[in-house]
């Protein structure tokens, strides 16, 4: 078992002069070994760290996703929009998706999110914590579909302990947000830095009919302040700019680091400005999905209703 994986570790962990990028097929085989536990925990940790430091390539990401596809148990949800949140949680603002689902249900649309135990390295409030809390209080919309990774992709969930002990971001952080457990046709993904936009286009665009990349809060696809977003469809990328100020929204957060309790309170007791932010995000979703001609039209409809 260990000797086979040595070659993989050498490819990413022998320094600048001797490292080499893995092909799509090589990465697929390597990730198969990780997920099938055909490598020791120490080896997996070394590989993940070396892969991150090398750094990762688009082909390697594609190979890893090809491996993931073999293990993921998918349950189709029609008219669904997948929102890909980081698995290391939110720190600065509450999640919007529970309230977004309330407003888009009138348009026969469903929201899909997925979660797992906390992953490194931001250590914020997770989607899993939010959805578990909402479900326990019977306070989750019927058009909000939460997929627990422990159920639909146990093999990746099982290496949470290894990743937690490593304590650092790895290449998995970049691709685990959009695993498409519901066979959604439309997906939203957040990005920290614009150079990653093209990378995500290459990695994910052929997996969805329409991909939306948002330079949103904390690398999430949520809009709280002025930002850019990109719609990728039929091989073409269109860039947009959106600013809440243009819609008369002056939302200001009131905490340095949000807790689970504070996030749930904002969801269950939203302020007027918070609702406006939610409606702006909904309006963008309606625009992307073709329910309205412009974000402005969508926002006006939501405000009037």
N, C-alpha and C positions, 0 to 999 in steps of 0.2 A: 504493500500500500504506500509506504513512505517514499520508496525509490522512484515510483512513477511520477510523484508530484514534485520531486526535486527539480526536474527539468523546468517545470512551470515557475518555481521560485527563482531559479537561476536567470530566467528570462527577464524578470522584473526587479531582481534584488542583488545584482552584482556590480552596480555602479554605472556611471554614465558611459564609460568606454565599452562595457560588455553587455549592458541591457539591450534588449531588442523588443520591438513591438510584436504582439501576437496577432496572427491572422484571425479572421472571423471564426474559422473552424477550430483553431487552436484554443481560442478563448472559450468557445462553446464546450469543448472537451474539458478544459480546466474547471469551468463553473459546474459542469456535470459532476466532476469529482468532489467539488466542495459540497454541493447539495446532496449528493449520495453518501456523504461522509466517508469518502475514500481517501481522505487525508486527515492527519492528526490536527487537533485544534491549534497547536503551535504553528503548524505549517500553513493553515488557513490564515491565521493572523499575520504571519510573515508575508504571505502572498498579497493580502489586502493592503498592507502597508506599502510594500514594494510597488504594487500596481498604482497606488495613489501618487507615490513620489516620482515615478518614472517620467511622465505622467500617463494617464489613460488616453486612448485614441478612439475615434468614432467607430472603427471596425471592432475594437475590443468591446465597446458598449453594445454593438449590434450582436456580437457573438454571445455575450452574457444574456441578452434578452432572448436569443434563440434557445438558449438553455432553459431559461425561466419558463418559456412557453411549454416545455415538456412536462412541467410539474404543476402549473396553475390549473385549478379547477374553476372553470368559468360558468357563470349563470347569466344568460342574456337578460337584459332589461331594455325594453323598447323605448324609443324616444329619450334616451338617457344621455346625460352630459357628465363626463368624468372630470372631477376637479382633483388635480394632483397636489396634495399637500406634503411638505417635508415630514419625514418620520421622526425628526428630532424636535418637533413641536413649535408652537408660537410663543414668543416672549413678550412682544410689544403691544399686541392688540387681540381682542376676542375674535373668534371665528365667525364668519358671516354665513356659512353654508346652511345652518339650521333655519335661519330666517329667509335666505334666498329660496329655499325649497317651498316656503309658505307662499311666496309671491308667484313662482312660476307654475304652480299646480294648476292655475286657471288657464294655462296655455298648453296643457297636456304634456308637460315636460317633467322628466325625472332627474334628480341629482344622484350621482354615484360618488362615494368617497370610500377610501379604505384606510385601515389603521392597524397598528400593532403595538407591542410594548415599546417604550422609549428607546430610540437609537441615538448614538452620539451625533453631533457634539454640542448642540445648542441647549439641549435639556430644558425644553419649554413644555407647555401644555399640549398634549397630543390629541389627535382626532379620536383615537380610541377612548380616551378619558371623557371627552365631550359626549360621544355617542353612547357610551355605557351609562353615563349619568342621565342623559335624556331618555333612554330606554327604561331605566329603572324607575323613572317617574312617569312613564307612559306619556312622554311629551315629545315624541318624534313624529314628523309628518310621514304619511304613507308614501309619498313620492320621494322620500329621502332613503336611499339604499346604502346601508353601511356594510362593507365587506371586511370581516375580521381576517387578517392574513394568517393567523394561527389555524384558520379553517380552510381557506382557499389556496394557501401556499405555505404549508407547514415547514417545508424544507428550508425556505429562507428565514422564516420566523425562528427556526431552531438554532440559527447561528447568532441570535441576538446576544447571548451571553459572551461569545467571543468578541463581538463588535463592542459591547459595553466595556469589557476589560481593556480592549485596545484604546477606547476613549477618544478616537479621532474619526473624522470623516474619511470615508473610503469611496471608491468608484461606485459602490452600490447606492450611496446616497443620491447620486445623480440620476439614476435610472429607475429606482424603486417606486417613485411617485406615480408613474403611469404604467401600471401593469394590466390595465383593462380587464378587470375581472367580470365585467358585465357586457363585454363586446360592444361598448359604446362607439358611436360613429363620430362623436365630437368630444374633444378633450381640451382642458385648460391646464396650462403648466406655468409656474413662475420661474423667473430667472433673476439672478443677482447682477450679472454683468452682460452687457450687450454682445461681446464676442461669443458668448455661449448660445446666443440665439441661433446662429447658423448650425452649430453643433446639434442642438436639439431638433432643428428642422431635419437634418440628415438622419438622426437617430429615430425620430418618432413620426414624421409626417406620413410615411407609407403605412402606418398602423391605424390611421384614422382618416375619415373622409375630410374632416376639417380639424386643424390643430390651431389653438390660440396660445401664444406665449406672451405673458404679461410681466413687465418689469415692476412687480408689485411689492407690497410690504413683506419684508423678511424672506424674499425669494418665493413668496406664495403668489398665486394668481389673483389675489384680492387687491382692490383699488381703495386706498385710503387718502392718497395725495396725488399730485400731478405725476403722470408716468406715461410711458410708451407701451403699446402692445402691437402684436403682429398676428395677422390671420393668414394661415397657410392652407391653400386649397388648390387642387389640381396642379401642383408643382409651382405655384406662384405665391409670393409673399408680399403682403400689403401692410405697410406700417401706419399706425395711427397714434395720436396723442390725445389723452383725456385728462381733464383737470376738474376736480370737484368744485373749485371756485367758480367755474363757468356755469355751474348749475345752482349757484347760491348756497353751496354746502360749506360749512365752516367747522367740520368735525375736529375736535382736539382730544387726544387721549389724556387720561388723568392718572397714569401710573408709570413707574419706571420699568417694572417687571410684573406682568400680569400673573395672577394665580388662577388655578382651576375655578375656585369659588367666584372670583371676580368675573372671569370669562362667562360662566354660567349665569351670573346675575345680569350681565349686559344682554345676554341672549333672551333671558326671560323677562327682563324689565328694560327694554331698549329706550334710550332717550330719543328725542325728536331728531337730533342731528345724526344719531347712529342709524335710525331708520332711513334717513336720506341717503347715507352711504350705502346701505343695503340695496335700496332701490336703484341707485346708480349702477351697482354691480349687476343687478338683475337686468337693467336696461341694456347693458353691454351684452349679456348672454342672449337676450331676445334679439338683438341686432345680429349677433353672430349666427344664431340659429335661423335667421330669416323671418322672424315673427314681426319685425318692424323694419322700416327703411333706414332709420338712423338711431343712434343712441339717444339723441334729443327727443325723438318721437316716443321712444319707449319710456323715457323718464317722465315725460309729460303725462302719458297715459297712467303710469303708476301713481303719480302725485295726485291726479284728478280722482282716481279710484280710492 
